[in-house]
Amino acid sequence: VSRYGVDKLMRHVAQDPNTIREFKDHPEEVIRAFELSEAETRALRDLDYVALYASGAHPQLLLRFIMSVWPGDRRALYAAYPSSVAPHGRPDYST
Amino acid sequence: VAQLVGIFGITHNPFLPGLIQSDPEDPAIVNIVRDYGRMRERLRTLRPDLLIMVASDHLNEWFNDNMPAFLVGKAASANGPYPHEERERGLARYRARVDVPAARSILQQGLALGVDFSFSDEFLMDHAFTVPLNFLRPEMDLPIVPIWTNVMAPPLPPAERFYAVGRALRSIVERLDRVERVAVLTSGHLALDVGGPMPHTDSADRAFDTRMMALIRKGEVATILREASYDRLSAVGNATPGFLNYVLILGVANGAPPTETGLHFPRATAAAPFMIWDLTGGAA
């Protein structure tokens, strides 16, 4: 696993509208440049933020990333996020 | 030599500028607006010719490829916030001139006093700097020296180190030449969880907020240092280590209690604390 690589990708993607669009259009191409594990690739591609949280993605980067690429209702995501990750407690997110 | 005239601590909550517009009837927001106005006025009447601002960065400028614990910015100008913060939060821009000779002195004297500051000649400031600066010095006329602390990417320096760096900064300020009146401003947090299990619409732990502000008000440094370990802070919200910036300015105050404090709980976001040390009355 590469928490650093996941954090680096999330930070890269969320930084501007171009990188956000790139990720939304071709997530696997973007992910490929970051040398991540299969599980990490799958979680990022599927926008499985609960799995990313549980595996130690940096919480602040994760929220910024998922809000930036979420295709649905971002308000609903924002409201649902805390209780969705809560069962996983506070995973260590040091890299 | 320079005189330290005042120390200010405030939150940098990026939702506050918007809430002041959208929820002006919230009694806490009313009080925050009043208190920030008083802080702005106090800063003005202290007539500083240099503002040292100590704040954090939210993995915008500094990242885990090269993460400084404490860093002095010595580029000629300091601008912010990040474009994505402007775009998504509608945050106002801030642009300040950096007092580069003062930044160099802080860096050099810090190294001599055992504080191995990193430095940078190129950076943007994120909302941790721009939100408080826009509240307290909207004129953008005061030269600043920005100093970053790592409160985001563990392992962090322990609370004792934040306090010691604050003490060193006090000694450094009082040896600065070419400036006469110096103010220090920091921004930080009380209990706050961002991207964690706590709802984003309230303090992550009001009991923590109230207790820590009471300890600051009394200048109970030993207790604060004991209770501000990384584990204890992050147990009440993953962003709560932002509290360590308040520990640093307690060090700048040599542990003296503030001359004025406030704590408000807006109904839609985390607690908004403030603290002022007016040092012109010989209080500290």
Interface residues (C-beta under 8 A of the other chain):
Chain A: Y4 D7 K8 R11 A14 Q15 D16 P17 Y53 H58 P59 Q60 L61 L62 L63 R64 M67 S68 Y78 Y81 P82 S83 V85 A86 H88 G89 R90 Y93 S94 T95
Chain B: H58 L59 F63 N64 D65 Y82 P83 H84 R87 E88 M152 A153 P154 P155 D193 V194 G195 G196 P197 M198 P199 H200 S234 A235 N238 A239
